[in-house]
């Protein structure tokens, strides 16, 4: 849960994650599609802060209609790219609150 009672749930849609349970770990360079359910009011803003402290924006962020991802809140789709390995922070902000989600990005394994 974030500030202002903001609740966030994310559903990773792509197969680029390196694990499927526990803390999210993503590979570098690919765009990862995540569907968010976010409570609160107002537009959703999403930023990524990398291990270097720089803030980046998603590849895309758009509201979604109804889906099978049944959680409280409005639904949004995003495309996130983590260009370098390390600890990243996803910040989701609406008029009524903010939530921070730490994730890890690892180098993409070399092709076999």
C-alpha positions as CSV (number, residue, x, y, z in Angstrom):
1,X,0.0,0.0,0.0
2,X,1.2,3.5,-0.8
3,X,0.5,6.9,0.7
4,X,-3.1,8.2,0.7
5,X,-4.5,4.7,0.8
6,X,-3.3,4.0,-2.7
7,X,-3.4,0.3,-3.5
8,X,-1.5,-1.1,-6.5
9,X,-1.5,-4.6,-8.1
10,X,0.6,-5.4,-11.1
11,X,0.2,-8.3,-13.5
12,X,3.2,-9.0,-15.8
13,X,2.0,-10.0,-19.3
14,X,5.3,-10.9,-21.1
15,X,7.6,-13.8,-20.7
16,X,10.8,-11.8,-20.1
17,X,10.7,-12.1,-16.3
18,X,13.4,-14.3,-14.9
19,X,11.2,-15.6,-12.1
20,X,7.5,-16.0,-11.6
21,X,7.0,-15.7,-7.8
22,X,8.5,-13.5,-5.2
23,X,10.0,-10.1,-5.9
24,X,9.9,-9.1,-9.6
25,X,13.1,-9.5,-11.5
26,X,13.3,-8.3,-15.1
27,X,15.8,-8.6,-17.9
28,X,17.5,-5.5,-19.3
29,X,16.6,-3.9,-22.7
30,X,13.3,-5.6,-23.4
31,X,10.0,-3.8,-23.0
32,X,8.0,-5.5,-20.2
33,X,4.2,-5.2,-20.4
34,X,2.5,-4.8,-17.0
35,X,-1.2,-4.3,-16.3
36,X,-1.8,-2.3,-13.2
37,X,-4.9,-2.0,-11.0
38,X,-4.6,1.2,-9.0
39,X,-7.1,2.6,-6.5
40,X,-7.6,6.3,-6.0
41,X,-8.6,9.2,-8.2
42,X,-7.1,11.2,-11.0
43,X,-4.7,10.4,-13.8
44,X,-2.0,7.9,-13.3
45,X,1.7,9.0,-13.6
46,X,4.4,6.4,-13.7
47,X,8.2,6.9,-13.4
48,X,11.2,4.7,-13.1
49,X,14.2,5.6,-11.1
50,X,17.3,3.6,-11.9
51,X,20.4,2.6,-9.9
52,X,22.1,5.8,-11.2
53,X,19.3,7.9,-9.7
54,X,18.0,9.1,-13.0
55,X,14.3,9.2,-13.6
56,X,12.9,7.7,-16.8
57,X,9.4,7.4,-18.2
58,X,7.6,4.3,-19.4
59,X,7.5,3.4,-23.1
60,X,3.8,3.8,-22.9
61,X,1.1,4.2,-20.2
62,X,-2.6,3.9,-21.2
63,X,-5.9,3.3,-19.4
64,X,-7.5,-0.1,-20.1
65,X,-11.1,-1.2,-20.2
66,X,-12.4,-4.2,-18.4
67,X,-10.3,-7.4,-18.3
68,X,-9.9,-10.6,-16.4
69,X,-7.4,-9.0,-14.0
70,X,-10.0,-8.7,-11.2
71,X,-8.6,-6.4,-8.6
72,X,-9.8,-3.1,-7.0
73,X,-9.1,0.1,-8.8
74,X,-8.8,1.4,-12.4
75,X,-6.8,-0.6,-14.9
76,X,-3.8,0.8,-16.8
77,X,-1.3,-0.9,-19.2
78,X,2.3,0.1,-19.3
79,X,5.5,-0.8,-21.2
80,X,8.6,-0.6,-19.0
81,X,12.2,-0.8,-20.2
82,X,15.1,-1.2,-17.7
83,X,18.2,-0.3,-19.7
84,X,20.8,-1.2,-17.1
85,X,21.0,-3.9,-14.4
86,X,20.4,-3.1,-10.7
87,X,17.7,-2.0,-8.3
88,X,15.0,0.1,-9.9
89,X,12.0,1.9,-8.3
90,X,8.6,2.1,-10.1
91,X,6.6,5.1,-8.8
92,X,2.9,5.3,-9.4
93,X,1.2,8.5,-8.6
94,X,-2.5,9.6,-8.7
95,X,-4.1,12.7,-7.3
96,X,-4.9,10.9,-4.0
97,X,-1.6,9.1,-3.3
98,X,1.7,7.5,-4.4
99,X,3.2,4.0,-4.3
100,X,6.8,2.9,-4.8
101,X,7.7,-0.6,-6.0
102,X,11.3,-1.9,-6.0
103,X,12.3,-4.3,-8.7
104,X,15.5,-5.8,-9.9
105,X,16.8,-5.8,-13.5
106,X,19.4,-8.3,-14.6
107,X,21.4,-8.6,-17.8
108,X,19.7,-10.5,-20.5
109,X,21.5,-13.9,-20.9
110,X,23.4,-14.3,-24.2
111,X,21.6,-16.2,-26.9
112,X,22.5,-19.8,-27.2
